[in-house]
Amino acid sequence: MNTLEIPYVVYVEGTPNPSSMKFVANKLLLVSGATAEYQYIQDTAGSPIAKKLFQFPFVKRVFISANYITILKSDAVEWEEIRDELRVFITQYLNDGHAVITQLPQQEVAKDSSFKETISINTQHTAPGNEVENKIIEVLEQYIRPAVEQDGGLITFKELKDGVVTVQMRGSCSGCPSSTLTLKAGIEALLKRLLPNDVKEVISEAL
């Protein structure tokens, strides 16, 4: 590490999901708007830090965005047993100058049965197919995403079909006990209020 550079400092934040925790750095880890999620070690070729984290036996999922890493742990251990170990590892890894991401993962998103669009995960959502979809994406980006990111997660639009909006929830939101309440009481209520003629229901697609 260059002695003139400000060193990385990492602190820990809880999330609504008791199995997930945010490890927040004092500097950006990815360019603004970019995200990456890894569920298996074999998918981490483009992320050296995620590959290292999966070598801890209690790490089940890694989500990287902006200046934080959200880690989903196994139920076999408590955060008190592993939190400091992970924080120290991440801090040392970053200060040693190792890469966080060398290549963002790709994700295939289907808009309907006859059309598929392959996008980079850092684009956040599929290209809007019409004005209603564009409005839904705008609402998610402006009103929902900032709050979800504060909790170490990410929400992305997938499709609108017959009044049903399908979203994908990542990071700490994936598998979170309170995500259903967030989905129905927050996201669905807001979209139905803003687009009463177009949105009947919001559902989340499991990842």
N, C-alpha and C positions, 0 to 999 in steps of 0.2 A: 504493500500500500504506500502511495506517495505520502510523505510526512506532512506535506502542505495541504493535503486534502482533508476535509472534515470526515472523521470516521463514521461508520454506520453505528447507530444506536437502535436497538430493537426493544420494544416494549410489548406487553401482552394485553389484549382486550378480550373479554368474554363476548359471546354472541347469544341470541335467543335459543340456539341449538346447543344443548348441554354437551353434545359430542364434538362440537367444533369450537375452535379458538382462533383469534386473529393475532398474527405476529407482525406488528406494525413497525416499519423502518422510518427513520427521519429523512430519507431521500427516496426518490422514485426508483422502483425496480423495473418498471416497464414504461414505455411511452404512453402518454395520456390516451385513454380509451381502449387500450389493449388488455386482454384477459386470456388466461389459459387454465384449463382444468384437466387433471389427470386422475384416473380411477385405478390404473394398473401400472406397475413398474415398466412393463413392456411398451407402454405408450410414451415413455419419457425421453426418447432419443433427442428431442429438441430442447430439453430442459435439464441441464446437469444438476441443478439444485433439487428439482423434484425427484430425480433418480436417487440422489443421496438420501433424501427424506424417506423414500420408500424402503430404504435399508433398515430403518427403525421398524421393528416388527409390529408396533402398535399404530402405525400410520396407515390409514385406509384410503384417504383421498387428499389431494393437494390442489388448491385453487390460488392462482396468482393474479393480482390486479393492482395497478397503480403502485402504491407504496406498502402493500401488505401481502402476506401469505396466510390463507385460511387453511387450517389442517383439521381433518376429520379423523378422530382417533377410534381405536377399538374399545368396546365396552369392557374389555378385560382389565383395563388400567384406569386409574383416576388421573385427572389433570395435575393434581398436586404431586404425583409421582414423576411426571414427564415434562411438565411445563418449562421448568428452568433448563433442563437438558436441551430441549429443542430451541429455546431462546438463545442459549449460549452457542449452540451449533450454528444457527442461522447467522448470528452476529459475526462469528469468526469466519464463516464461509464468505460472507459479503466483504469483510475487511481484508481478506486474503486476495480479493480481486477476481474471484471466480465468476463465471457467467451464470446469469439467472435463466435466460432464455436465449437459445441460438436460433430457433425456428419455431414460430407459433404453430400449434396444431391446426389441422383442418377438420371441418365438421360438415357433414352433409345434412341439409335441411330440406324436407319435402314440403312444397306448398300445396300440392294435391297429387292425386294418383298418377297423373299424366305428365307432371312437370317437376323436375328436381333441379335444385340449384346448389352447387357446392360452393361454400363460402369459407373464408378464413374466420376463425372464431373471434378475432379482434374486430370484425366489422359489426358485431353485436346483434345483427338481425338480418333477415332477408330483405331484399329490395322491395319497397312497397308496391303492391300490384294495383292498387287503386286508392282513391281519396280516403276511403274509410280506414283501410289498413295504415295509410300514412298518418291519419289522426290518432289511431291506436298507438302506433310507435311513438308519436310525439308525446302523448300522455304518459306512456311508460318511461320515456327518457326524462321528461321534465318533472314529473310528480312522484314516480315510484322508485326509479333506479337510485337516486341519491340516498333515500332512506334505507333501501336494501343493501347498498354498498357499505353504509355505516355499520351494518350488522355482519359484514364479511361475506356478503352474497352477491348474486347477480341475477337479474330477470331479463329474459330476451323473448321477443315476439317470434312465434313460429308460423301460425296461420289463422285465418278467419274463415269459417265454413258454416253456413246455415245459422249465423248468429252466435256461434260458439267460438270464442277466442282461445287458442291454445298457446300457452307460454311455457318456457323452460326455465327452471329455477336451479341455480348452481351455487357452488360454494357452501356456506353455512346453511343456506335455504334448503338445500337438497337433503331430504330426510328429517327436516326440522319439525318437531311436534306442533309448533305454532304456525307453520307455513300455510296450513289449510285455512286458519283464521285470517291470516294476512291476505290470502288469495281471495276469499269470499267477502270478508268485512271491509277490506281495503281496496284491492284492485278491481274486483268485480263491481262493487258498489260505485266506484268512481267512474268506470267506463260506462256502466248502465245509465248513470246520471248525465254524463256528457254526450253519450251516443244512444239514447233510448230506443231509437228505431233500428239500430244496427247490431247492438250487443245484447244477447239474451243470457249468456253464461260465460264464465272464464274457468278454464281447467288447466291443470299443470301436467305436462308430460314428464314421466319419470325418466331419469338419465342413468 
